[in-house]
Amino acid sequence: MYNKNFWDERYNADEYLYGTEANSFLVKNADSPQGPVLSLSEGEGRNAVFLATRGLSVLGVDCSEVGLAKAQSLAQSRGVVIETEVADLAEFQPKENHFGAIVSISAHLPSAIRHKLYPLIEKALKPDGIFLLEAYSESQLSKNTGGPKDIDMLMTVAKLRQELPNLKPISALEIEREVSEGKGHTGIASVVQYIARKAV
Ligand SMILES: C[S@@+](CC[C@H](N)C(=O)[O-])C[C@H]1O[C@@H](n2cnc3c(N)ncnc32)[C@H](O)[C@@H]1O
C-alpha cells in the first residue's frame, strides 16, 4: 500500500506534525547506534537530524517528498547534513552489510511490506549492527492517542522476534507511556520498544 499522497497532504503545513525533537526512546538509547544509520519512514526529519547532531551519518527514507523536504530544512536550520531518499519501503533495496544501525520510529507498515523489507534489513546491517524500533503495539488499537487503526500495522514483541529471526533481542518491551510528539502523537500510549543486534 503506497500512501504517498496521504502523507504528503498531512505534512503539507509549516508546522511539524510530530514536532522537531527526536523520539524519546531513541534519545535514551542514543549511545547504541553506530553509523551509517538507516532511518525507516523518517518523515519530517526529527530523528535523522538528532542522530546527525551526534556525529552520525544518516540516510532517512520515506515515501513523502513533502516530509523529506521538511527534514532537509530542519537539518539546515540545525547546521547538520542528512541524506534523504524518497522511496516506497515496499520496493526499497538497502545496501547489504552496510549500516551500523537501522532505526524504525513509528514506521507502521503492513505485514505484506514488512515481510519483504525485514529480511533485507537483516542483510543490510553490518555484523554487530543494531535495529532499534519504537512502534505502537496492538494494545493501542483501543486508544485514540495516535497510530494506525489497523491491527496488522501495529506491533508486538512476538511479531518482531518472528519477523527478524536473525537478530538477537537485547531489549524487548511492551509498555504504556506518555507520548508527546507534536500534534500527531499525544497522550498515554501502548508501545513496543525493541533493540536487537546482528551477530558478529
Ligand atoms: C507516523 S509517521 C512517522 C514519521 C517519523 N518516523 C517520526 O517518528 O517522526 C509514519 C511515516 O511513514 C511513512 N510511510 C508510510 N508508508 C510508507 C511506505 N510504504 N514507504 C515509505 N514510507 C512510508 C510516512 O510517509 C510517514 O512519514
The ligand as a Tripos MOL2 file, in Angstrom:
@<TRIPOS>MOLECULE
LIG
   27    29     1     0     0
SMALL
NO_CHARGES

@<TRIPOS>ATOM
      1 C1          3.7690    8.1960   11.8740 C.3       1 LIG1
      2 S1          4.8680    8.8210   10.6560 S.3       1 LIG1
      3 C2          6.4110    8.7140   11.4990 C.3       1 LIG1
      4 C3          7.4610    9.6270   10.9580 C.3       1 LIG1
      5 C4          8.7870    9.6250   11.6970 C.3       1 LIG1
      6 N1          9.3740    8.3000   11.7850 N.3       1 LIG1
      7 C5          8.6690   10.2170   13.0770 C.2       1 LIG1
      8 O1          8.7500    9.4700   14.0620 O.co2     1 LIG1
      9 O2          8.5160   11.4390   13.1820 O.co2     1 LIG1
     10 C6          4.9260    7.4610    9.5140 C.3       1 LIG1
     11 C7          5.7840    7.6930    8.2830 C.3       1 LIG1
     12 O3          5.7970    6.5190    7.4820 O.3       1 LIG1
     13 C8          5.9150    6.9060    6.1210 C.3       1 LIG1
     14 N2          5.4650    5.7650    5.2820 N.ar      1 LIG1
     15 C9          4.2750    5.1420    5.3380 C.ar      1 LIG1
     16 N3          4.2310    4.1320    4.4260 N.ar      1 LIG1
     17 C10         5.4430    4.1340    3.7990 C.ar      1 LIG1
     18 C11         5.9960    3.3490    2.7460 C.ar      1 LIG1
     19 N4          5.3280    2.3580    2.1790 N.pl3     1 LIG1
     20 N5          7.2450    3.6460    2.3310 N.ar      1 LIG1
     21 C12         7.9600    4.6660    2.8930 C.ar      1 LIG1
     22 N6          7.4720    5.4380    3.8900 N.ar      1 LIG1
     23 C13         6.2310    5.1760    4.3270 C.ar      1 LIG1
     24 C14         5.0290    8.1390    6.0260 C.3       1 LIG1
     25 O4          5.3170    8.9480    4.9250 O.3       1 LIG1
     26 C15         5.3360    8.8220    7.3710 C.3       1 LIG1
     27 O5          6.3710    9.7430    7.2400 O.3       1 LIG1
@<TRIPOS>BOND
     1     1     2 1
     2     2     3 1
     3     2    10 1
     4     3     4 1
     5     4     5 1
     6     5     6 1
     7     5     7 1
     8     7     8 2
     9     7     9 1
    10    10    11 1
    11    11    12 1
    12    11    26 1
    13    12    13 1
    14    13    14 1
    15    13    24 1
    16    14    15 ar
    17    14    23 ar
    18    15    16 ar
    19    16    17 ar
    20    17    18 ar
    21    17    23 ar
    22    18    19 1
    23    18    20 ar
    24    20    21 ar
    25    21    22 ar
    26    22    23 ar
    27    24    25 1
    28    24    26 1
    29    26    27 1
@<TRIPOS>SUBSTRUCTURE
     1 LIG1         1 GROUP 0 **** ****
